[in-house]
Amino acid sequence: MRILAVDPGEKRLGLAISDPSGTIANPLSVIQHSSRTVDAALIAQIASEQGAVQIVVGQALDDDGQPTPEGRRAARLAEAIRHQTDLAVCLWDESGTTQAAQQARRRMECGGKNGEAIWMISRLRSFCSLISIR
């Protein structure tokens, strides 16, 4: 069960893909933001090409658990992706993931973004089994 994880940014979107078991992931690519519709179509296409069965979009939440402005943009992107694919699409609270990924990378002694991808996909998989916006 491959999972495509999306880390949406204002200018770029990072993508990671899991292994077939859905537990370990590696960075896949970074795409330049174009427009929500174009980005969503490209993400759906990449998910299909990679054999993903689920797409996870990171969403920033504030201390009260409410979406930040970036989190609201992520929710709109997730909705746009849903219009481009039949795959399950869910949101994941990415608050604090940068620090956690750095710690995981140090613990695993992984270089580059591999540690972040490994940590991210394991957390996303458990969350997405509980909550889906599809």
Secondary structure as GFF3:
##gff-version 3
##sequence-region A 1 134
A	DSSP	beta_strand	2	8	.	.	.	ID=ss1
A	DSSP	beta_strand	12	18	.	.	.	ID=ss2
A	DSSP	beta_strand	25	32	.	.	.	ID=ss3
A	DSSP	alpha_helix	36	50	.	.	.	ID=ss4
A	DSSP	beta_strand	52	59	.	.	.	ID=ss5
A	DSSP	alpha_helix	69	82	.	.	.	ID=ss6
A	DSSP	beta_strand	88	93	.	.	.	ID=ss7
A	DSSP	alpha_helix	97	108	.	.	.	ID=ss8
A	DSSP	alpha_helix	114	128	.	.	.	ID=ss9
###
